[in-house]
């Protein structure tokens, strides 16, 4: 078979594949896919002509049977091989041949890390909403229980303040000698002690290490968030995989590409899910009867054995970390004293109480003057 001296290579420019034309006419590739493609072309040692897919798609079948992207370039004989991140599928196999698999990957999703809860409102974080509601209901009803069981004529507000003081560790109950009095008071003191100690322990941990705002971590949680319209999910056609990400969106694509900038590491600003939607085998598509197929398969097998593709991915992730000064933050939190911002909630409670006290004082003073008249 007479093989052409120049092969036409279809590519899809993206964040992971960029090219630059030098003054001498040569081409320099950059990006994760770009470095791997450059390695393949150098090892093939063949002259090549680049054919760029304008729609920036790998390839999907249209209603009329034609294909878009790099697969479409091969279908229309505009290219002989496509060097892109393309997975093997049965519909694509009817149109093109595939090389030896160079990577097995899975589809996952990444979400921008929303950060931590603001410590200014740390006063309300120790308990869930249900616990707060239950505690308030119990606190409001207990004065009636005390009046019924103890047969006391003490007014409601005084009993309520005593109960609240007991929860805060400032009990003002007096021993009246009755057994029923001792039982109900001891029960309430034990309840208040457990409640206050639990609150104090969680509050200190929240102030010291602020809690992370929860985000969907698996496919089920993501689907529920999308149904509730709290999140949007993108499956980009081509480039800029993470350009769509914000705190209310998720990107669905190859785990290998996502893990470059997403993960549990402190310097990565996106969280990578551990769930997988589907597993894929990635290979290079080529036209039927491509005469350099055996040579390409041999080359890919050698690259797989050497682990060069994984090495390129690792180097790319490290370069991204080096190029982003904001990402170079320590994974350990430095010890810092509490600031006024951390205690904003406490000051707001005090201020609110003072305002209400002044309002009541004003109303009582006005009422006293009106009564004297």
C-alpha atoms as one frame of an Amber mdcrd trajectory, in Angstrom:
protein
   0.000   0.000   0.000   1.309   3.430  -0.918   1.133   5.630   2.157   0.826
   9.393   1.681   3.946  11.403   2.623   1.794  13.948   4.462  -1.018  12.979
   6.810  -3.940  15.241   7.599  -4.508  15.480  11.347  -7.798  16.819  12.725
  -7.676  18.537  16.098 -10.119  20.398  18.300  -8.633  23.412  20.045  -9.480
  23.610  23.718  -8.106  24.520  27.105  -6.078  21.299  27.016  -4.930  21.680
  23.403  -3.455  24.911  22.097  -1.044  25.544  19.254   1.280  28.384  18.332
   2.877  29.012  14.962   6.511  30.057  15.215   8.291  32.522  12.925  10.014
  29.681  11.074   6.657  28.071  10.248   6.904  25.290  12.810   4.093  24.542
  15.242   4.338  24.319  19.013   1.659  22.495  20.993   0.752  23.270  24.598
  -1.677  21.906  27.144  -2.197  18.359  28.391  -3.499  17.011  25.090  -1.136
  19.245  23.135   1.994  17.803  24.740   0.769  14.249  24.176  -0.087  14.962
  20.528   3.307  16.577  20.012   4.931  13.448  21.440   2.905  11.226  19.084
   3.715  13.283  15.984   7.416  13.440  16.787   7.560   9.678  17.308   5.681
   9.013  14.047   8.255  11.178  12.276   5.824  12.074   9.489   4.939  15.321
   7.821   1.478  16.439   8.797  -1.131  19.038   7.962  -3.438  20.261  10.696
  -7.191  20.429  10.126  -8.976  22.330  12.891 -12.583  21.515  13.794 -14.290
  24.893  13.808 -17.222  23.720  15.936 -14.841  22.573  18.709 -16.567  19.210
  19.039 -15.112  15.735  19.208 -17.944  14.355  17.148 -21.661  13.661  17.432
 -24.064  12.309  14.844 -26.661  14.654  13.383 -30.168  13.690  12.310 -29.086
  13.391   8.663 -26.352  10.846   9.514 -23.441  13.265   9.192 -21.023  13.886
  12.029 -19.711  17.062  13.611 -16.249  17.848  14.938 -13.130  15.836  14.239
 -15.120  12.661  13.487 -16.937  14.620  10.784 -13.610  15.733   9.296 -12.603
  12.091   8.893 -16.033  11.142   7.514 -15.758  13.821   4.806 -12.150  12.802
   3.965 -10.878  16.172   5.157  -8.580  14.380   7.620  -7.094  10.920   8.032
  -6.708  10.829  11.788  -7.940  12.850  14.766  -5.687  13.422  17.748  -8.059
  14.439  20.485  -9.604  13.264  23.721 -12.180  10.977  22.077 -13.872   7.933
  23.572 -14.703   4.749  21.708 -18.390   4.188  21.005 -20.341   1.844  18.761
 -21.815   4.599  16.506 -18.380   6.146  16.014 -16.874   2.740  15.220 -19.162
   2.470  12.185 -17.569   5.576  10.681 -13.931   5.341  11.791 -11.345   2.900
  13.103  -9.737   3.398  16.491  -6.171   3.007  17.626  -5.001   1.112  20.688
  -6.557   2.502  23.856  -4.183   4.962  25.502  -6.322   5.751  28.538  -9.303
   4.370  30.432 -11.237   7.124  32.133 -14.609   7.789  33.696 -17.048  10.670
  33.601 -17.464  12.555  36.851 -18.317  16.088  37.914 -16.626  18.968  39.685
 -18.171  21.791  41.698 -16.623  25.041  42.786 -15.843  24.942  46.503 -18.234
  27.429  48.126 -15.920  28.007  51.077 -16.822  28.041  54.753 -19.760  29.382
  56.695 -19.145  32.957  57.905 -18.073  32.924  61.548 -19.997  36.145  62.185
 -23.143  34.033  62.586 -21.438  31.154  64.373 -23.889  31.519  67.270 -26.603
  29.675  65.324 -24.452  26.985  63.644 -23.950  24.505  66.527 -27.519  23.172
  66.308 -29.712  22.265  63.377 -32.922  24.169  62.802 -35.003  21.302  64.211
 -33.059  21.366  67.495 -33.405  25.141  67.806 -37.168  24.943  67.244 -37.569
  22.059  69.705 -35.505  23.845  72.359 -37.490  27.070  72.003 -40.818  25.227
  72.196 -39.717  23.327  75.316 -38.426  26.527  76.917 -41.714  28.353  76.254
 -43.900  25.495  77.522 -41.945  24.573  80.638 -43.165  27.580  82.716 -46.726
  26.232  82.364 -45.525  22.785  83.466 -43.767  24.308  86.480 -46.869  26.240
  87.505 -49.065  23.144  87.146 -46.759  20.660  88.924 -45.461  22.967  91.660
 -48.764  24.776  92.171 -46.884  28.068  92.228 -48.409  31.460  91.585 -45.166
  32.944  90.255 -45.706  34.823  87.017 -44.792  33.252  83.680 -41.945  35.617
  82.756 -40.113  35.032  86.057 -40.214  31.266  85.635 -39.081  31.610  82.017
 -36.074  33.729  83.029 -35.117  31.226  85.732 -35.300  28.349  83.268 -33.239
  30.275  80.726 -30.675  31.169  83.393 -30.413  27.515  84.367 -29.653  26.549
  80.772 -26.960  29.249  80.683 -25.410  27.947  83.907 -26.876  30.676  86.141
 -29.531  28.814  88.092 -31.583  30.894  90.572 -33.961  28.184  91.784 -34.392
  27.956  95.553 -34.770  24.669  97.408 -38.347  24.453  98.674 -38.021  20.982
 100.198 -40.800  19.305  98.208 -39.822  16.049  96.477 -41.687  16.911  93.296
 -39.877  20.272  93.250 -36.460  18.596  93.558 -37.251  16.060  90.838 -38.426
  18.571  88.237 -35.638  21.052  89.036 -32.920  18.361  88.837 -34.362  17.105
  85.552 -34.309  20.593  84.075 -30.770  21.328  85.364 -29.448  18.093  83.803
 -31.218  18.914  80.537 -29.812  22.444  80.541 -26.292  21.239  81.376 -26.228
  18.744  78.486 -27.665  21.339  76.119 -25.244  24.103  77.122 -22.149  21.858
  77.125 -23.039  20.489  73.685 -23.580  23.994  72.367 -20.300  25.285  73.842
 -18.256  22.402  72.437 -19.634  22.767  68.915 -19.428  26.570  69.018 -15.716
  26.495  69.881 -15.015  24.037  67.062 -16.985  26.182  64.596 -15.056  29.312
  65.595 -11.698  27.497  65.466 -12.299  25.545  62.253 -15.230  27.018  60.281
 -17.475  24.389  58.713 -17.480  23.883  54.965 -20.667  24.827  53.143 -22.126
  21.484  51.961 -22.230  20.730  48.228 -23.407  17.702  46.218 -20.741  14.989
  46.432 -22.300  12.232  44.329 -24.587  11.793  41.343 -27.704  11.297  43.482
 -27.144  14.498  45.478 -26.381  16.415  42.282 -29.553  15.197  40.577 -31.662
  16.249  43.581 -29.984  19.671  43.621 -30.696  20.108  39.902 -34.353  19.118
  40.366 -34.657  21.715  43.138 -33.044  24.215  40.733 -30.239  24.904  43.187
 -27.603  23.802  40.669 -26.959  23.729  36.942 -24.958  20.988  35.242 -22.857
  21.576  32.112 -21.421  19.059  29.672 -19.265  21.342  27.493 -18.840  20.590
  23.816 -15.232  21.577  23.573 -12.958  23.999  25.346 -12.975  25.920  28.605
 -14.008  23.009  30.783 -14.059  24.983  33.992 -14.950  28.434  32.693 -18.647
  27.751  33.357 -18.114  26.834  37.000 -19.540  28.964  39.770 -20.834  28.104
  43.217 -24.193  26.965  41.778 -23.058  24.861  38.832 -21.330  21.572  38.114
 -19.255  20.469  35.141 -19.606  16.911  33.825 -16.605  15.568  31.914 -13.506
  13.372  32.081 -12.117  12.752  35.568  -8.567  12.931  34.219  -9.109  16.475
  33.006 -11.084  17.542  36.064  -8.556  16.284  38.589  -5.959  18.721  37.239
  -7.759  21.622  38.889 -10.349  19.911  41.104  -9.915  17.737  44.166  -9.691
  17.704  47.948  -6.317  19.468  47.992  -6.483  22.843  49.735  -4.993  24.738
  46.780  -7.635  23.464  44.344 -10.716  25.683  44.317 -13.059  23.003  42.935
 -14.267  19.763  44.495 -14.114  16.543  42.455 -16.817  13.959  43.089 -15.834
  10.374  43.836 -18.846   9.107  41.887 -18.586   7.948  38.283 -21.359   8.215
  35.730 -19.777   5.975  33.082 -16.374   4.512  32.189 -14.779   5.302  28.839
 -11.897   4.005  26.740 -10.043   6.746  24.894  -8.249   6.211  21.592  -7.395
   8.093  18.393  -9.972   7.765  15.560  -8.715   7.307  12.012 -10.227   6.617
   8.634 -10.855   3.049   7.569  -7.711   1.482   6.137  -5.299   4.090   7.538
  -1.909   2.763   6.477  -0.007   3.978   9.550  -2.378   2.275  11.988   0.029
  -0.519  12.984   2.876   1.931  13.524   0.625   4.170  15.634  -0.645   1.257
  17.738   2.904   0.095  18.440   3.864   3.601  19.472   0.857   3.993  21.796
   1.593   0.644  23.453   5.139   1.785  24.206   3.918   5.100  25.584   1.408
   3.270  27.789   4.103   0.987  29.158   6.277   4.006  29.940   3.399   5.844
  31.658   4.120   9.033  29.720   0.509  10.182  29.455   0.057  10.082  33.226
   3.381  11.891  33.583   2.151  14.664  31.273  -1.046  15.022  33.321   0.937
  15.203  36.562   3.271  17.844  35.121   0.316  19.859  33.839  -1.322  19.895
  37.255   1.930  21.007  38.875   2.372  23.826  36.343  -1.136  25.096  37.040
  -0.308  25.162  40.747   2.913  27.088  40.082   1.258  29.580  37.741  -1.461
  30.570  40.209  -0.049  32.479  43.206  -3.438  32.427  44.902  -3.440  28.637
  44.752  -0.158  28.324  46.610  -1.710  28.442  50.020  -0.796  26.142  52.854
  -3.051  23.187  53.526  -2.762  23.809  57.267  -4.631  26.672  58.849  -2.556
  29.117  60.853  -3.626  29.725  64.435  -5.281  33.108  64.772  -7.018  34.773
  67.722 -10.729  35.429  67.518 -11.615  38.758  65.958 -14.595  41.063  66.354
 -16.009  39.596  63.147 -16.126  36.140  64.726 -18.162  37.481  67.648 -20.510
  39.660  65.616 -23.437  37.422  66.521 -22.852  37.884  70.260 -22.613  41.666
  69.907 -25.795  41.717  67.813 -27.665  39.784  70.493 -26.447  42.235  73.148
 -27.370  45.228  70.999 -30.817  43.811  70.274 -31.417  43.248  73.980 -30.348
  46.785  74.842 -32.628  48.256  72.185 -35.629  46.281  73.457 -34.816  47.257
  77.043 -34.677  50.938  76.101 -37.952  50.674  74.210 -39.672  49.042  77.164
 -38.160  51.634  79.524 -39.521  54.402  77.311 -42.962  52.806  77.205 -43.047
  52.267  80.978 -41.937  55.856  81.634 -44.594  57.192  79.293 -47.236  54.995
  80.899 -46.232  56.181  84.394 -46.516  59.826  83.384 -49.904  59.258  81.785
 -51.097  57.490  84.920 -50.032  60.399  87.162 -52.039  62.773  85.020
